[in-house]
């Protein structure tokens, strides 16, 4: 059972798709597997999302929680 099966099965398919997209974007930003990235990279990426991508703080907070779970 993978992470999505275990922890996200109560969410809608659209929500799960968004989770996967956020994690995929994060991995692409560093060109590494998310498992290889650490807290420093998470903070840097979230800062990038606020400053460069102009995402809202609530979206970035949501992404941060997703990345650390």
N, C-alpha and C positions, 0 to 999 in steps of 0.2 A: 504494500500500500504506500503510495507516494504522498508527499506533503499535501497536494491538492485533494486527493481522495480523503485523507485523514482529517484535515483541518478546515477545508473550505466546502465540503459537500453540502452544507446548509445554505450556501450562497447561490444566486442565480447564475446561469451560464454567462450572462453579460458581465457580471462582477468578476467571475473567475477569469474571463478573457482579459479584463482590464488588469487584474493582478499579474497575469502572465506577461502582458505587454509592458508593464512597469518594470518587472524584473528583467525582461529581455532588453529593454532600453538601457537599464543600468549596466548589464553585462556588456552590451555593445559599446557603451561609452568608454569602458576600460579595455575592451577587447579581451576579456577574461571570463571564465566561469564565475558565477556569483559565489560559489563555495570558496573561491580563492580570495575574495575581497573581504576587507576588514572594516572595522568601525570608522577609521580615518577616511577611507574611500566612500563610505556611505555618507558621511558628513559633507565631503567635497561635492559629491554628486547632488545631494539635496540642495546645497548652496547654488550650484550651477542651475538647477531647475528653477529656483526662485529668481536668480539674477538674469540668466540668459533666456530660459524658456518662458519666463514670466508666469509660472504656475502659481496658483494661490497658496497661501500658507496652509490652509486646511488640506489641500491636495497633497502638499509636501509632507505634512504631518502624517497623513494617512499612509503615504509611501514609506516613510521612515518606520512606522509600526510594522508594515508589511515586510520590510527588509530585515528587521531584527527578530522576527518570530520564527 
